[in-house]
């Protein structure tokens, strides 16, 4: 069996309002899609930095469906996010709008996520579109991509455990 070297998260800012995040996983696209849209899996990997848990993970991945996440830290901090799916085309594409309850940008963010597969490696390409450059830069300054990579490393481990 050949093991493909998976590169860490690649992050760019292709426009003054967008963040482009690209990450590959050594797993078939259908399995990665399932891990992005099934609460039992999402709650195991979408945790950000160490110490956080996800006691609330609700996902209705269909056009018009909603999702709700709540993260909790042992020190009592919590963080909440909700959103609505605009487009859902399994296992290729989702477009959704999301907003943190205590959002720095003031407006929902639109996230377009594409799932592509080549030779058993799935590349997830996520375009996060903010309402302004200030909102984009504010989000990036939070260290969000460090938290994303920590979650994706957990997803790597979860995918390796799955048949």
N, C-alpha and C positions, 0 to 999 in steps of 0.2 A: 504494500500500500504506500502511495506517495503522500507525503504531508506537504501541503502548500504553506509557505511562509506568509502569514497575514501581517500586513503593515498596520501600524497604529493609525488612529484617526487623522485624517487630513482635513484641515479647516482653512477656507479662504473667504474673502469678502469680495465677490465678483461685481457687486454694485453697491451704491451707497446705502441700500436698505436691506441687503441680503447677506446671510451667512450660508456658505455651502459646506456641508459636512459629508465626507465620503469615508466609508469603513467597509471592509470585506470580512466575510465569515466563511470558514471552511465547512460549509454545509449547503445542502440544496435549498433553492429559493423557497419552495413550499414550506419547508421546516422553519426557515428564518421568518417568513411571513407569519406563520402560526405563533412563533415566539413573540412577535410584535403586537399581536392582536388577541391573545388569550390571557385573561386575567391571572390564571394560575401560573403562567410563565412570566408575564410582565412583572408581577409582584416579587419575583425571585431575582430579577436582574436590573430593573430600572430604578436603581437605588442611589446613584451618585456616590459621593465619598463614603468610606467605611463608617459604620455606626448607624446609618439610616435604615429604616424599615418602611414598608408600604402597607399600612393596615387597611387602606381603602384603595381598591383597584376595580373599577367598573368600566366595561368596554362593550359598546354595541356597535360593532364595525360594519355599518351599512350607511348608505346615503341618508342623512338626517339623523342618524344615530349619534349618541353622545358618549363621552367618557368622563370619568372623574377619578383623580388620583389624590391621595393624601400621604405625605411622607412624615415620619416621626423620628426624632432623635432622642436618645436616652436622657439628654439634658432638658427635655421638655419642649424644645423647638418643634414646630410643625410647618409644613409647606403644602399648599393645595393648588391644584390646577384642574380646569375643566375645559371641555371643547366639544365641537360638533364636526362630524365627518361630512365633507362636501362631495367627495368623489371616492369611490371604493371599487377597485378592479383587481380582485385577487388573482394571482399572487404578485401582481406587477406594480400597483400604484395605490397610494392613498393621498388624499388632500384633506386637510382638516384645519380648522381654526381653533386656537387655544389661547388661554389666558390664565396666568397665575392669579390667585385671589388678591395677593399684595403685589400687583404688577407694576414694574418701573416704567413701562412704556405707555400705559394708559389705554391702549387699544389692543384687541386681539391680534395675534400673530398668525399668519397663514403658513402652514408647513406642508410641502409637497415631498413625499417620500417614494422613491423608485427602487424597485428590487430587480436586479439583473443577475443572471447566472451564466458563468462560463466554466466548463469542466468541473462542475461540482462546487465551485466557489461563488458565493452570492455577494454581490457588491450592493450596498445600500447607499443611495445618494439622496441626501436630504437638503432641500432648499428651504431655509427659514426666512420668511419675508416679514420685515417689521414695517411699521407705519412711517418711520423716519430714520435718518442716520443716527440721531441721538438715542433712539430706542435700541437700535442694533448695537451701538457701541456700549450702551448701558448693560445690555444683556451679556455681551462678550466680556465685559469687565467683571462680571460676577464669578468668572471661572467656570462657566457652564460647560465648556468643552472638556475640561478636566473631569468633571462629574460624568459627562457622557462617556468618555473613554473608560472610566472606572466601571460603569454599567456595562459597556460593551465587552470588557474583559470578563465580567461575570457571565455575559451571554455566551462568550466563547466556551467557557467551562460547562455551561448548561447544554449547549449544542453537542459538545463532546460526549456527554452522558446519554444522549438520546439515540435510539436505534435508527 
